[in-house]
Amino acid sequence: MTTTEAPELTGAAAAAVQAARDHLLGLQSPEGWWKAELETNVTMDAEDLLLRQFLGIRTDADTQEAARWIRSQQRGDGTWANFHGGPADLSTTIEAYLALRLAGDPVDAEHMRAAAKYARDAGGIEGSRVFTRIWLALFGQWSWDDLPVMPPELMFLPSRVPLNVYDWACWARQTIVPLTILGSLRPVRDLPVDLAELRGGVPPARDAKGWGRAFNALDRVLHVYEKRPVRPLRAAALRRAADWIIARQEADGCWGGIQPPWVYSLMALNALGYDLEHPVVKRGLDGLERFTIRDEKGRRLEACQSPVWDTVLAMNALGDAGAAPDDPALVRAARWVVGEEVRGPGDWSVRRPDTPPGGWAFEFDNDVYPDTDDTAEAILALRKVSFPEASEPIERAVRWLNGMASRDGGFGAFDADNTRELCTKLPFCDFGAVIDPPSADVTAHVVEALSGEGLAGTTVVKRAVVWLLKAQEADGSWFGRWGANHVYGMGGVVPALIAAGVRPDKPAIRRAVAWLERHQNADGGWGEDLRSYDDPSWVGRGESTASQTAWALLALLAAGERSAAVDAGVRWLVRAQRPDGNWDEDQFTGTGFPGDFYINYHLYRLVFPISALGRYLGTPRDREAHGHGGDE
């Protein structure tokens, strides 16, 4: 339904946008980029200490600073979670507990007793995930014999053969390759503590059906092979794995710009004999400093950094808020973004060898792994700026996106047709997404970007629109792969479908609007708890947040809504805004691995409300109800 114009709300929204815009502009770097903290969980900090223990470079100063941060994240019941307000996580608690033991916290201290009791009751070390037990095996706290085997001979499998390294998502393959080295060499380094007080649980049951049963049998065979591998083949496999790793180190020393392959690659190379002064290892260790935050809360490591993503979202927000195309902040940002274009091939080329390179990655340095999501948002952002030098990078990016469509018409984030679910059945894979199939949110961003380039009538976009329409859930929502969760999916898909020419009165849009109206909180905002990835009762339900309220408004406004729901959402944003123009948001609304790993993007709370309020103020006031009668 429509509402009468509320001048006081319009004025309040305009003031909120101005304050938020001023705050955002104050965060821009002199070079033109934005980058806010990417917050995850304390396993990053615990594993950083363990990496340093493995390499023999852990210092007391680093340990005590990290321990201060880790203690600050412990809850009253002694546990640690993977996101703010989430349920206790056994593996995270074990790793945090070990880090505090390294810092000298006594086992009989109240906070340590509480953590140990929870860990034992929840299954102990035996019940922890494979990756936690790998860390413990590196220090003699778990037997390598009791871990699933991933032999380095996998490196010889051609890309057409199942379970070759390119069947894994880019983040998974970069992690698995160094782990094949560690699993083969089975190093055990000194640890000054013992975790006997965390033992005594029961290992999780293995899948005894279908592929799970078959892979359990294969794992037993591989354990036998590990005891007597074919020596020349094993040596060649280790060399190929090491060469593969070294070839993918980025300019800043990272691997993929993310923590897991970074730490495992450093340990794998060190286990092979690469000392701390070897240029590859030294560059890798030096690069970690860029990802380290030190403040009054302690020392913590970012799992990743998102400067390209943050910058293009900020540019889009400023454009939505009415910034002129020649605004100096936008021009400065555009110049930096153009300089970050990826011009060379990467692992994506394995599946798309005939597609010329283009596009953008997520991080400062990640030329091997551009992604379709960042590329789409970068195109949208650059089109908002008067910057002629962006024309050719945009053309290359559009060409690259067209080549990255999967066979079913959708888009994955980093690879095309990375859909072989066989990888997910391995005993090794009990944590995190390991493939990169098309998702609604990524596909939507690509559709919106290509439609903005006048390509809505092309086969690629039409097939992607059909993919999105088929992906709509029975309740009218869309699943959010990279953000929490269905609210994020809605905030991406509805504007994309409208941009591609789907009329606001079509059933898919009407069902989406109805879903959003049903899931609006009584306070006027929207929120969705991350538990919705595991528990359907949480879908569309959670404490109101600035980013999620903005996503809902972006969808409703795109659908032509000028309704009581929209006005209530705008009022919530205005009311919740801080005096400095930002919003508070302790909740994690970003997703790394659905069900396992989550992110608090500290810029989300600012850029998305700016976009939503800007579009609210820019929406024509004389539309018909629901925007009916729009274009085809």
NUNU-536750 format. One record per residue (C-alpha): x, y, z. Coordinates in steps of 0.2 Angstrom, whole numbers, always signed. Layout:
N
PT    c1    c2    c3
PT     X     Y     Z
...
This chain:
632
PT    c1    c2    c3
PT    +0    +0    +0
PT    +5   +18    -2
PT    +6   +31   +11
PT    +4   +50   +11
PT   +20   +60   +10
PT   +28   +63   +27
PT   +38   +79   +26
PT   +45   +76   +43
PT   +52   +59   +38
PT   +59   +65   +22
PT   +68   +79   +31
PT   +74   +67   +45
PT   +80   +55   +31
PT   +89   +69   +22
PT   +98   +74   +38
PT  +103   +56   +42
PT  +110   +54   +24
PT  +120   +70   +26
PT  +127   +64   +43
PT  +131   +47   +36
PT  +139   +53   +20
PT  +150   +65   +30
PT  +156   +51   +41
PT  +159   +40   +26
PT  +170   +53   +18
PT  +180   +55   +33
PT  +185   +37   +32
PT  +192   +38   +14
PT  +211   +35   +13
PT  +221   +49    +4
PT  +224   +36   -10
PT  +205   +35   -13
PT  +201   +18    -5
PT  +190   +13   +10
PT  +194    -2   +21
PT  +185    -5   +37
PT  +189   -20   +49
PT  +183   -37   +44
PT  +180   -46   +60
PT  +178   -64   +62
PT  +181   -75   +77
PT  +196   -79   +89
PT  +202   -95   +79
PT  +212   -82   +68
PT  +221   -76   +83
PT  +224   -93   +91
PT  +230  -100   +75
PT  +242   -86   +72
PT  +250   -90   +89
PT  +251  -108   +84
PT  +259  -104   +67
PT  +272   -94   +76
PT  +275  -108   +88
PT  +277  -120   +73
PT  +290  -108   +65
PT  +299  -105   +82
PT  +295   -86   +81
PT  +281   -84   +94
PT  +285   -70  +106
PT  +278   -67  +123
PT  +273   -49  +118
PT  +262   -56  +104
PT  +255   -70  +114
PT  +250   -58  +128
PT  +242   -45  +117
PT  +232   -59  +107
PT  +227   -67  +124
PT  +220   -51  +130
PT  +209   -50  +114
PT  +204   -68  +115
PT  +199   -66  +134
PT  +188   -51  +129
PT  +178   -62  +118
PT  +175   -76  +130
PT  +157   -77  +136
PT  +151   -79  +154
PT  +149   -98  +152
PT  +167  -100  +147
PT  +164  -103  +129
PT  +168   -94  +112
PT  +156   -93   +97
PT  +159   -90   +79
PT  +148   -74   +79
PT  +141   -61   +91
PT  +127   -69  +101
PT  +129   -86   +92
PT  +129  -103  +100
PT  +145  -110  +108
PT  +157  -118   +96
PT  +168  -133  +102
PT  +182  -131   +90
PT  +183  -112   +92
PT  +183  -114  +111
PT  +197  -128  +111
PT  +208  -117  +100
PT  +205  -101  +111
PT  +209  -112  +126
PT  +225  -118  +119
PT  +230  -100  +115
PT  +227   -95  +133
PT  +237  -109  +139
PT  +251  -103  +129
PT  +249   -86  +137
PT  +251   -94  +154
PT  +233   -94  +160
PT  +232  -108  +173
PT  +221  -122  +171
PT  +212  -120  +188
PT  +208  -101  +184
PT  +189   -99  +184
PT  +188   -94  +165
PT  +199  -109  +160
PT  +189  -122  +171
PT  +173  -116  +163
PT  +180  -118  +145
PT  +187  -135  +148
PT  +171  -141  +156
PT  +161  -135  +141
PT  +174  -143  +129
PT  +173  -160  +138
PT  +154  -160  +139
PT  +153  -155  +121
PT  +164  -170  +115
PT  +182  -165  +119
PT  +196  -164  +107
PT  +189  -180   +99
PT  +173  -171   +94
PT  +182  -156   +86
PT  +182  -153   +68
PT  +196  -160   +57
PT  +205  -143   +55
PT  +207  -141   +74
PT  +213  -159   +75
PT  +226  -155   +62
PT  +232  -140   +72
PT  +234  -152   +87
PT  +243  -165   +77
PT  +256  -152   +72
PT  +260  -152   +90
PT  +258  -170   +96
PT  +241  -167  +104
PT  +233  -178   +91
PT  +239  -193   +80
PT  +241  -190   +62
PT  +235  -208   +60
PT  +218  -203   +66
PT  +216  -189   +53
PT  +208  -191   +35
PT  +222  -193   +22
PT  +223  -181    +7
PT  +239  -186    -2
PT  +249  -174   -12
PT  +247  -186   -27
PT  +231  -177   -30
PT  +241  -164   -39
PT  +243  -176   -54
PT  +225  -178   -57
PT  +219  -169   -73
PT  +206  -155   -72
PT  +193  -167   -80
PT  +195  -180   -67
PT  +184  -180   -51
PT  +193  -173   -35
PT  +207  -164   -45
PT  +212  -148   -36
PT  +201  -137   -47
PT  +185  -146   -42
PT  +187  -137   -25
PT  +182  -119   -23
PT  +197  -107   -24
PT  +198  -105    -5
PT  +197  -123    -2
PT  +210  -128   -15
PT  +223  -116    -9
PT  +221  -123    +8
PT  +221  -142    +3
PT  +237  -141    -7
PT  +248  -136    +7
PT  +238  -148   +19
PT  +243  -162    +7
PT  +261  -158   +11
PT  +259  -157   +30
PT  +249  -173   +30
PT  +262  -182   +20
PT  +277  -175   +30
PT  +268  -176   +47
PT  +278  -164   +56
PT  +277  -163   +75
PT  +284  -147   +84
PT  +286  -143  +102
PT  +272  -136  +112
PT  +275  -131  +130
PT  +258  -136  +136
PT  +247  -152  +136
PT  +229  -153  +133
PT  +225  -169  +143
PT  +210  -160  +152
PT  +201  -158  +135
PT  +202  -176  +131
PT  +189  -190  +134
PT  +176  -186  +121
PT  +169  -197  +107
PT  +174  -194   +88
PT  +159  -188   +77
PT  +152  -203   +68
PT  +157  -205   +50
PT  +144  -205   +36
PT  +140  -224   +33
PT  +129  -222   +18
PT  +132  -219    -1
PT  +147  -209    -5
PT  +151  -207   +13
PT  +153  -225   +15
PT  +164  -226    -1
PT  +175  -212    +4
PT  +177  -220   +22
PT  +184  -235   +13
PT  +195  -225    +2
PT  +202  -216   +17
PT  +207  -233   +25
PT  +216  -238    +9
PT  +225  -221    +8
PT  +230  -223   +26
PT  +239  -240   +21
PT  +247  -231    +6
PT  +253  -217   +18
PT  +264  -230   +27
PT  +272  -235   +11
PT  +270  -223    -3
PT  +278  -224   -20
PT  +294  -214   -16
PT  +298  -206   -33
PT  +279  -202   -35
PT  +278  -195   -18
PT  +293  -184   -20
PT  +287  -178   -37
PT  +270  -174   -30
PT  +278  -164   -15
PT  +288  -154   -28
PT  +273  -150   -39
PT  +263  -145   -23
PT  +277  -133   -18
PT  +278  -126   -35
PT  +260  -123   -36
PT  +260  -114   -19
PT  +274  -103   -23
PT  +267   -98   -40
PT  +251   -92   -31
PT  +259   -81   -18
PT  +253   -63   -20
PT  +264   -47   -21
PT  +260   -44    -2
PT  +266   -61    +3
PT  +248   -68    +5
PT  +239   -83    -3
PT  +222   -78    -9
PT  +222   -64    +3
PT  +214   -75   +16
PT  +221   -83   +32
PT  +219  -102   +30
PT  +230  -105   +14
PT  +242   -92   +21
PT  +246  -100   +37
PT  +246  -118   +30
PT  +257  -113   +15
PT  +270  -106   +27
PT  +270  -121   +37
PT  +270  -133   +22
PT  +285  -124   +14
PT  +294  -123   +31
PT  +291  -142   +33
PT  +299  -145   +16
PT  +315  -136   +22
PT  +311  -118   +17
PT  +319  -108   +31
PT  +313   -91   +38
PT  +325   -81   +27
PT  +319   -89   +11
PT  +311   -75    +1
PT  +294   -83    +0
PT  +293   -87   +18
PT  +299   -70   +23
PT  +287   -61   +12
PT  +273   -72   +19
PT  +277   -68   +37
PT  +280   -49   +33
PT  +263   -48   +25
PT  +254   -54   +40
PT  +258   -38   +49
PT  +247   -29   +36
PT  +232   -40   +43
PT  +236   -37   +61
PT  +226   -24   +72
PT  +233   -18   +88
PT  +223    -7   +99
PT  +217    -6  +117
PT  +207   -22  +115
PT  +223   -32  +111
PT  +231   -39   +95
PT  +220   -48   +82
PT  +222   -54   +65
PT  +210   -51   +51
PT  +205   -67   +41
PT  +204   -56   +26
PT  +203   -38   +20
PT  +190   -30    +9
PT  +197   -14    +2
PT  +190   -16   -16
PT  +173   -22   -10
PT  +172    -8    +3
PT  +177    +5    -9
PT  +165    +1   -23
PT  +151    -1   -10
PT  +156   +16    -3
PT  +156   +23   -21
PT  +139   +16   -25
PT  +132   +23    -8
PT  +138   +40   -12
PT  +131   +40   -29
PT  +114   +34   -22
PT  +115   +48    -9
PT  +116   +61   -23
PT  +135   +64   -25
PT  +139   +72   -42
PT  +149   +61   -55
PT  +164   +73   -53
PT  +164   +73   -34
PT  +182   +73   -29
PT  +180   +58   -17
PT  +172   +48   -31
PT  +185   +53   -44
PT  +199   +48   -32
PT  +191   +32   -28
PT  +188   +28   -46
PT  +206   +31   -50
PT  +212   +19   -37
PT  +199    +5   -42
PT  +205    +6   -60
PT  +222    +4   -54
PT  +217   -12   -45
PT  +210   -21   -61
PT  +216   -39   -63
PT  +224   -40   -80
PT  +231   -58   -80
PT  +225   -76   -80
PT  +221   -85   -64
PT  +214  -102   -58
PT  +197   -97   -66
PT  +206   -99   -83
PT  +206  -118   -80
PT  +187  -119   -83
PT  +187  -104   -95
PT  +203  -104  -105
PT  +196   -94  -119
PT  +189   -80  -109
PT  +201   -65  -108
PT  +205   -58   -91
PT  +197   -43   -83
PT  +188   -38   -67
PT  +192   -35   -49
PT  +197   -45   -33
PT  +192   -42   -15
PT  +208   -37    -8
PT  +223   -26   -10
PT  +234   -40   -18
PT  +225   -55   -25
PT  +228   -55   -44
PT  +225   -74   -45
PT  +207   -74   -39
PT  +196   -60   -46
PT  +178   -63   -42
PT  +162   -59   -51
PT  +154   -51   -36
PT  +167   -37   -34
PT  +168   -35   -52
PT  +149   -32   -54
PT  +149   -19   -40
PT  +164   -11   -47
PT  +156    -9   -64
PT  +141    -1   -55
PT  +152   +10   -45
PT  +163   +16   -59
PT  +148   +21   -70
PT  +143   +33   -56
PT  +159   +43   -59
PT  +165   +55   -73
PT  +182   +46   -76
PT  +185   +42   -94
PT  +200   +30   -89
PT  +187   +18   -82
PT  +179   +14   -99
PT  +191    +1  -105
PT  +192    -8   -88
PT  +173    -9   -88
PT  +173   -16  -106
PT  +185   -29  -101
PT  +176   -33   -85
PT  +159   -35   -94
PT  +168   -47  -106
PT  +175   -57   -92
PT  +158   -58   -83
PT  +150   -64   -99
PT  +163   -78  -100
PT  +161   -83   -82
PT  +142   -89   -83
PT  +140  -107   -77
PT  +131  -119   -88
PT  +115  -117   -79
PT  +115   -98   -81
PT  +120   -93   -64
PT  +136   -86   -57
PT  +148   -92   -44
PT  +160   -80   -35
PT  +177   -86   -41
PT  +175  -100   -54
PT  +162  -106   -67
PT  +154  -123   -65
PT  +163  -126   -48
PT  +149  -138   -44
PT  +155  -155   -41
PT  +148  -160   -24
PT  +158  -176   -23
PT  +171  -165   -14
PT  +159  -162    +0
PT  +158  -180    +4
PT  +176  -183    +9
PT  +179  -187   +27
PT  +191  -172   +27
PT  +177  -159   +23
PT  +168  -157   +40
PT  +170  -138   +40
PT  +166  -124   +28
PT  +159  -124   +10
PT  +172  -132    -2
PT  +164  -129   -19
PT  +158  -112   -27
PT  +141  -116   -36
PT  +131  -101   -42
PT  +122   -91   -29
PT  +107   -80   -30
PT  +116   -65   -22
PT  +131   -66   -34
PT  +120   -69   -49
PT  +109   -54   -45
PT  +124   -42   -44
PT  +130   -48   -61
PT  +113   -46   -68
PT  +111   -29   -61
PT  +128   -23   -68
PT  +126   -31   -85
PT  +108   -23   -86
PT  +116    -6   -82
PT  +127    -9   -97
PT  +112   -11  -108
PT  +114   -29  -109
PT   +97   -35  -101
PT   +91   -42  -118
PT  +107   -53  -120
PT  +106   -72  -119
PT  +118   -72  -104
PT  +107   -60   -94
PT   +91   -68   -99
PT   +97   -85   -93
PT  +103   -78   -77
PT   +86   -70   -74
PT   +78   -87   -77
PT   +90   -94   -65
PT   +85   -82   -51
PT   +67   -84   -54
PT   +69  -103   -52
PT   +80  -100   -37
PT   +66   -91   -27
PT   +61  -100   -12
PT   +44  -107    -9
PT   +41   -93    +4
PT   +45   -79    -9
PT   +63   -76    -3
PT   +80   -79   -10
PT   +95   -88    +0
PT  +110   -77    +4
PT  +126   -86    +1
PT  +138   -72    +6
PT  +127   -62   +18
PT  +114   -65   +31
PT  +104   -73   +24
PT   +87   -72   +15
PT   +86   -53   +19
PT  +103   -51   +10
PT   +97   -62    -4
PT   +81   -51    -6
PT   +92   -35    -6
PT  +102   -41   -21
PT   +89   -50   -31
PT   +74   -39   -31
PT   +84   -23   -38
PT   +93   -34   -50
PT   +77   -42   -58
PT   +69   -24   -59
PT   +85   -18   -68
PT   +84   -32   -80
PT   +66   -27   -84
PT   +55   -38   -73
PT   +40   -28   -69
PT   +36   -24   -51
PT   +18   -32   -53
PT   +25   -49   -58
PT   +21   -63   -45
PT   +40   -66   -41
PT   +41   -48   -35
PT   +25   -47   -26
PT   +29   -63   -17
PT   +46   -55   -12
PT   +37   -39    -6
PT   +25   -50    +5
PT   +39   -59   +12
PT   +48   -44   +18
PT   +32   -36   +25
PT   +29   -52   +35
PT   +47   -52   +42
PT   +48   -34   +47
PT   +51   -32   +66
PT   +39   -23   +77
PT   +52    -9   +79
PT   +52    -6   +60
PT   +68   -14   +56
PT   +74   -30   +49
PT   +86   -43   +55
PT   +90   -61   +52
PT  +101   -72   +64
PT  +115   -82   +56
PT  +107   -98   +64
PT   +95   -97   +49
PT  +108  -106   +39
PT  +106  -121   +50
PT   +89  -119   +58
PT   +74  -114   +46
PT   +65  -106   +61
PT   +77   -92   +61
PT   +74   -87   +43
PT   +70   -69   +42
PT   +70   -68   +61
PT   +83   -58   +72
PT   +87   -42   +80
PT   +85   -27   +69
PT  +102   -21   +61
PT  +106    -6   +51
PT  +113   -17   +36
PT   +99   -29   +35
PT   +86   -15   +37
PT   +94    -7   +23
PT   +94   -22   +12
PT   +76   -24   +15
PT   +72    -6   +10
PT   +83    -8    -6
PT   +72   -22   -11
PT   +56   -14    -7
PT   +61    +3   -15
PT   +66    -6   -31
PT   +49   -15   -31
PT   +41    +3   -31
PT   +35    +2   -14
PT   +30   +18    -4
PT   +22    +9   +10
PT   +20    +9   +29
PT   +33    -4   +29
PT   +46    +7   +20
PT   +42   +22   +31
PT   +44   +12   +46
PT   +61    +5   +40
PT   +67   +22   +36
PT   +61   +28   +54
PT   +71   +14   +62
PT   +87   +19   +52
PT   +84   +37   +57
PT   +81   +33   +75
PT   +96   +21   +77
PT  +109   +32   +69
PT  +123   +38   +81
PT  +127   +57   +83
PT  +142   +54   +72
PT  +132   +48   +57
PT  +136   +30   +59
PT  +126   +15   +66
PT  +131    +2   +79
PT  +130   -16   +73
PT  +138   -29   +84
PT  +129   -43   +74
PT  +138   -52   +60
PT  +129   -50   +44
PT  +142   -56   +32
PT  +145   -75   +28
PT  +161   -84   +24
PT  +155  -102   +25
PT  +136  -104   +28
PT  +134  -113   +44
PT  +152  -112   +49
PT  +161   -95   +47
PT  +154   -78   +48
PT  +160   -60   +46
PT  +156   -43   +53
PT  +160   -31   +39
PT  +162   -15   +49
PT  +157    -4   +34
PT  +141   -13   +30
PT  +132    -3   +44
PT  +136   +13   +35
PT  +136   +11   +17
PT  +120    +1   +15
PT  +110   +13   +25
PT  +117   +27   +15
PT  +111   +18    -1
PT   +94   +14    +6
PT   +90   +32   +12
PT   +97   +39    -3
PT   +86   +29   -14
PT   +71   +32    -3
PT   +74   +51    -5
PT   +77   +49   -24
PT   +61   +38   -27
PT   +48   +48   -36
PT   +33   +53   -25
PT   +20   +51   -38
PT   +21   +33   -42
PT    +6   +22   -43
PT    +3   +10   -29
PT   +17    -3   -29
PT   +25    +4   -45
PT   +12    -6   -56
PT   +13    -2   -74
PT   +32    -2   -75
PT   +42    -8   -90
PT   +42   -25   -96
